[in-house]
Amino acid sequence: MESTHSLPLERKQRQPWLSSPGFDLLFILSPALISSTFALLFGRRFEGMENLPLFAWVVLVLMVDVAHVYATLFRTYLDKEALAANKRLLLVIPLACQVVGVLLYSLDALYFWRALAYLAVFHFVRQQYGFLALYGRGDTQVPTWARHLDQICIYTVTLYPILYWHAHAPRHFNWFVEGDFFSASALASAILPLAGVFYILVAIAYFIKECLLFKNSGFVNLPRNLLMLGTALSWYVGIVATNSDLIFTMTNVLSHGIPYMALIWLYRKGGGAGSADAGAAGSGVLQVLVSFAPAFFAFLVFLAYLEEGFWDGFVWREHLTFFAPFAGLPVISDPAFLAVLVPLLSLPQSTHYVLDGYIWRVKDRNSQWSA
């Protein structure tokens, strides 16, 4: 193990904000902290709630959860340089997702939803790891063991609540549909006590590590620590400490969707080959979208409304007063038709989950990603 004394850190370091303290705190770090605080203060009032009120569903699910998926377009299909460099991948991935989705749904609808749920979990966990890497990018003199501990910690604070969920299923919330997680209560329950001890030990080790780094350098990486705290709080509070569909959705969606949209916005505004000036596919309307934040967000919400409208018209029929333009669509109940339609309507999500594993793997100094 490397000694922190063998690698002295610079006494004067700048905080590694992605944009500015105000922007990062408001849009990237605070959603997890604020939603978790709300849950701790008022969560008991929503215990046992299994269905979201329409207003909460519109704000959390449509305007954040579904809308953030379409932000990926600005890193892929609407980025002319990224599209040119990765055209084959960008064509193959949605096609592969659709084919696999149809096969799974044809076997059993639950197989499809289960695969999508675990893919979503993987994506949500990896996003936190990605932000950890971004906020640790300036820690070039931090010992290797400390970096590894950060990685272990981010995976621990996200995966332990998932294990707890499996051990205490069913909960008053699901990822997508009831039963989309495997029924592994006995195995998860057997592992959970050891996992809990491991969780505590990792948290203690992380705290001691930060104390050692501060002793050596007099510097605390504020955004990285706030990210770790927010991640730990939102996942634990939303899944373990409370049992409410509203609280789970709020902590899960806000801490994931808002930072993702903010990151895409920063990328489009940030300069280099991926900037609004150089990377936008075309001009005119798209130029406005990547230059004016309200227009950018409104565009994402519009696409989310269209998607959810088709879902509600063809399949769910739950919010037709809100999706009045889609009320005249026929209800699809034929299993063969659903086996094609459901994966197709889910294609923005599945493609987003898979593509996100590629698009932040920057391969050159111009911030252009390539598989």
C-alpha positions in Angstrom: 0.0 0.0 0.0 1.3 3.4 -0.9 1.9 5.9 1.8 0.1 9.2 1.5 3.4 10.8 2.8 5.3 9.5 -0.2 3.1 11.5 -2.6 2.7 15.0 -1.2 -0.1 16.9 -2.7 0.0 20.5 -3.9 -1.0 22.9 -1.1 -3.1 25.1 -3.4 -5.5 23.2 -5.6 -8.6 24.4 -7.4 -11.9 22.7 -6.9 -12.6 20.5 -10.0 -16.0 22.0 -10.9 -17.3 20.9 -14.3 -18.7 24.4 -14.9 -18.8 26.7 -11.8 -19.7 26.2 -8.2 -23.1 27.6 -8.7 -24.0 25.5 -11.7 -22.5 22.3 -10.4 -24.1 22.7 -7.0 -27.5 23.5 -8.4 -27.9 21.1 -11.3 -25.5 18.2 -10.6 -24.9 17.8 -6.8 -27.9 19.3 -5.1 -30.7 17.1 -6.7 -29.7 14.1 -4.7 -29.1 16.0 -1.5 -32.3 18.0 -1.7 -34.5 15.0 -2.6 -32.9 12.9 0.1 -33.4 15.7 2.7 -37.1 16.0 1.7 -37.5 12.2 2.0 -35.9 12.2 5.5 -38.1 15.0 6.7 -41.5 14.0 5.1 -41.0 10.5 3.8 -43.1 8.9 6.5 -46.2 10.7 5.2 -45.8 8.8 1.9 -45.1 5.3 3.3 -47.2 2.7 1.5 -48.0 5.0 -1.4 -48.0 2.7 -4.5 -49.2 5.1 -7.2 -47.9 8.5 -8.1 -50.3 11.4 -8.3 -50.6 12.7 -11.8 -48.7 16.0 -11.0 -45.8 14.1 -9.5 -45.8 11.6 -12.4 -45.6 14.4 -15.0 -42.8 16.3 -13.2 -40.7 13.3 -12.1 -41.3 10.7 -14.8 -42.1 12.6 -17.9 -40.2 15.9 -17.5 -37.1 14.4 -15.9 -36.8 10.6 -16.3 -38.1 10.3 -19.8 -36.9 13.7 -21.0 -33.3 13.1 -19.9 -33.1 10.0 -22.2 -33.5 12.3 -25.2 -30.5 14.4 -24.2 -28.4 11.6 -25.5 -29.4 12.8 -29.0 -27.1 15.9 -28.6 -24.1 13.6 -27.9 -24.9 11.2 -30.8 -27.4 11.5 -33.6 -27.5 15.4 -33.5 -23.7 15.7 -33.3 -22.6 15.6 -36.9 -18.9 14.7 -36.1 -19.9 12.0 -33.6 -22.4 10.6 -36.1 -19.9 10.5 -38.9 -17.3 8.8 -36.7 -19.7 6.2 -35.2 -22.4 5.8 -37.8 -22.3 2.0 -37.9 -22.5 1.8 -34.1 -25.4 4.3 -34.0 -27.3 2.2 -36.5 -26.5 -1.2 -35.0 -27.3 -0.5 -31.4 -31.0 0.5 -31.7 -31.5 -2.3 -34.2 -29.9 -4.8 -31.9 -31.9 -3.5 -28.9 -35.1 -3.9 -30.9 -34.4 -7.4 -32.1 -33.3 -8.6 -28.6 -36.4 -6.9 -27.1 -38.8 -8.6 -29.5 -37.2 -12.0 -28.8 -37.4 -11.5 -25.0 -41.0 -10.2 -25.1 -42.0 -13.0 -27.4 -40.8 -15.5 -24.8 -42.4 -13.7 -21.8 -43.2 -10.0 -21.3 -41.5 -10.2 -17.8 -38.2 -11.4 -19.5 -38.2 -8.1 -21.4 -39.0 -5.9 -18.5 -36.5 -7.7 -16.3 -33.7 -7.3 -18.8 -34.5 -3.6 -19.2 -34.6 -3.1 -15.4 -31.2 -4.6 -14.8 -29.8 -2.7 -17.8 -31.2 0.5 -16.2 -29.7 -0.3 -12.8 -26.3 -0.8 -14.5 -26.7 2.5 -16.3 -27.7 4.4 -13.2 -24.8 3.0 -11.2 -22.3 3.7 -14.0 -23.4 7.3 -14.2 -22.4 7.9 -10.6 -19.1 6.2 -11.3 -18.7 8.5 -14.3 -19.3 11.7 -12.3 -16.9 10.4 -9.7 -14.2 10.1 -12.4 -15.0 13.6 -13.7 -14.7 15.1 -10.3 -11.5 13.2 -9.6 -9.8 14.1 -12.8 -7.6 16.7 -11.1 -6.5 14.4 -8.3 -3.4 13.4 -10.3 -1.2 13.2 -7.1 -3.7 11.2 -5.1 -2.4 7.7 -4.3 -3.7 4.8 -6.4 -5.1 3.1 -3.4 -7.3 6.1 -2.6 -8.7 6.1 -6.1 -9.5 2.5 -5.9 -11.2 3.1 -2.6 -13.4 5.8 -4.2 -14.4 3.3 -6.9 -15.2 0.6 -4.3 -17.2 3.2 -2.3 -19.4 4.4 -5.2 -20.3 0.8 -6.1 -21.0 -0.1 -2.5 -23.4 2.8 -1.8 -25.3 2.0 -5.0 -25.4 -1.8 -5.0 -26.1 -2.4 -1.3 -29.6 -0.8 -1.6 -30.3 -3.0 -4.7 -29.3 -6.0 -2.7 -31.6 -4.8 0.2 -34.4 -4.4 -2.3 -34.0 -8.0 -3.4 -34.0 -9.2 0.2 -37.1 -7.3 1.1 -39.2 -7.7 -2.1 -41.9 -6.9 -2.8 -41.6 -3.2 -2.1 -44.2 -0.5 -2.8 -42.3 0.5 -5.9 -40.8 -1.2 -8.9 -38.2 -0.2 -11.4 -40.6 -0.6 -14.4 -43.3 -3.2 -13.6 -44.2 -5.4 -10.7 -41.8 -8.4 -10.5 -39.1 -7.0 -12.8 -36.4 -7.9 -10.3 -35.6 -11.5 -9.7 -37.2 -13.1 -6.7 -34.1 -13.8 -4.8 -35.2 -12.9 -1.3 -33.6 -15.9 0.5 -30.2 -15.6 -1.1 -30.2 -11.8 -0.8 -31.3 -12.0 2.9 -28.4 -14.4 3.6 -25.8 -12.1 2.0 -27.3 -8.8 3.3 -25.8 -8.8 6.9 -22.3 -9.3 5.5 -22.9 -6.7 2.9 -24.1 -4.3 5.6 -20.9 -4.8 7.5 -18.9 -4.2 4.3 -20.9 -1.0 3.6 -20.0 0.4 7.1 -16.3 -0.6 6.8 -16.1 1.0 3.4 -17.7 4.2 4.6 -15.3 4.4 7.6 -12.3 3.7 5.3 -13.5 6.5 2.9 -13.7 8.9 5.8 -10.3 8.0 7.1 -8.9 8.3 3.6 -10.3 11.9 3.3 -8.8 12.8 6.6 -5.4 11.5 5.5 -5.5 13.4 2.3 -6.5 16.6 4.0 -3.7 16.2 6.6 -1.2 15.8 3.7 -2.5 18.6 1.5 -4.9 20.8 3.4 -7.3 20.3 0.5 -10.7 18.7 0.3 -12.2 17.8 -3.1 -15.6 19.3 -2.4 -17.6 18.2 -5.5 -16.3 14.6 -5.3 -17.3 14.4 -1.6 -20.7 16.0 -2.2 -21.3 13.5 -5.1 -20.4 10.6 -2.9 -22.6 11.9 0.0 -25.5 12.6 -2.4 -25.3 9.2 -4.0 -25.1 7.4 -0.7 -28.1 9.3 0.7 -30.4 9.2 -2.3 -29.9 5.4 -2.9 -30.2 4.5 0.8 -33.1 6.8 1.6 -35.0 6.1 -1.5 -34.7 2.3 -1.4 -33.8 1.2 2.2 -35.0 3.9 4.6 -38.4 4.4 3.1 -40.9 2.3 1.2 -42.8 4.7 -1.0 -43.2 4.9 -4.8 -43.1 8.7 -4.6 -40.0 8.9 -2.5 -38.2 6.2 -4.6 -39.1 7.9 -7.8 -38.1 11.3 -6.6 -34.7 10.4 -5.2 -34.0 8.0 -8.0 -35.1 10.2 -10.9 -34.0 13.7 -9.7 -30.5 12.6 -8.7 -30.0 10.9 -12.1 -31.9 12.8 -14.7 -31.2 16.4 -13.8 -27.4 15.9 -13.6 -27.4 14.0 -16.9 -29.2 16.8 -18.7 -26.9 19.3 -17.1 -23.8 17.4 -18.3 -25.1 17.2 -21.8 -25.8 20.9 -21.8 -22.3 21.6 -20.6 -20.8 19.4 -23.2 -22.8 21.2 -26.0 -21.7 24.6 -24.6 -18.2 23.6 -23.7 -16.2 24.2 -26.8 -13.9 22.0 -28.8 -15.2 19.7 -31.5 -18.2 18.9 -29.4 -19.3 22.5 -28.9 -22.5 24.1 -30.1 -20.6 25.9 -32.8 -18.6 22.9 -34.1 -20.6 19.9 -33.3 -24.3 20.7 -33.9 -25.9 18.8 -36.8 -27.0 21.7 -38.9 -28.0 25.1 -37.8 -31.2 27.2 -37.2 -33.5 25.4 -34.8 -30.8 23.1 -33.5 -28.5 26.0 -32.9 -31.2 27.7 -30.8 -31.7 24.4 -28.9 -28.0 24.1 -27.9 -27.7 27.8 -27.2 -30.8 28.5 -25.1 -31.3 26.3 -22.0 -35.1 26.7 -21.8 -35.5 25.7 -25.5 -33.1 22.7 -24.9 -35.2 21.5 -22.0 -38.6 22.2 -23.7 -37.4 20.1 -26.7 -36.6 17.2 -24.5 -39.9 17.4 -22.7 -41.8 17.6 -26.0 -40.1 14.4 -27.2 -40.9 12.8 -23.8 -44.6 13.8 -24.1 -44.8 12.2 -27.6 -43.3 9.0 -26.3 -45.5 8.8 -23.2 -48.5 9.7 -25.3 -48.1 6.7 -27.5 -47.5 4.5 -24.5 -50.7 5.7 -22.9 -52.7 5.6 -26.0 -51.6 2.1 -27.2 -50.8 0.3 -23.9 -51.4 1.9 -20.5 -54.5 4.1 -20.8 -53.8 5.6 -17.4 -53.4 9.4 -18.0 -55.6 10.0 -21.0 -56.8 13.3 -19.7 -53.2 14.5 -19.9 -52.6 12.8 -23.2 -55.9 13.8 -24.9 -54.4 13.9 -28.4 -53.6 10.2 -28.1 -56.9 9.1 -26.6 -58.2 8.0 -30.0 -55.4 5.4 -30.5 -56.5 1.8 -30.5 -55.6 -0.3 -27.4 -53.1 -3.0 -28.5 -53.7 -6.3 -26.8 -52.6 -8.8 -29.4 -49.4 -10.5 -27.9 -47.6 -10.7 -31.2 -48.2 -7.0 -31.9 -47.2 -6.1 -28.3 -44.0 -8.1 -28.8 -43.0 -5.6 -31.5 -44.6 -2.5 -30.1 -43.4 -2.5 -26.5 -39.7 -2.9 -27.4 -40.2 -0.2 -30.0 -41.7 2.3 -27.6 -38.9 1.4 -25.1 -36.2 1.8 -27.8 -35.2 5.3 -26.6 -34.5 4.0 -23.1 -32.7 0.8 -24.2 -30.6 2.6 -26.8 -29.8 5.3 -24.2 -28.7 2.7 -21.6 -26.4 1.0 -24.1 -25.0 4.0 -25.9 -24.1 5.7 -22.7 -21.5 3.1 -22.1 -19.7 4.4 -25.2 -20.3 8.1 -25.6 -18.2 9.3 -22.6 -15.2 7.2 -23.5 -13.3 10.1 -25.0 -10.7 9.0 -27.5 -9.0 12.3 -28.6 -8.3 15.8 -27.4 -11.2 17.2 -29.2 -13.7 15.4 -27.0 -14.9 13.1 -29.8 -15.9 9.7 -28.7 -15.3 6.6 -30.7 -16.0 2.9 -30.2 
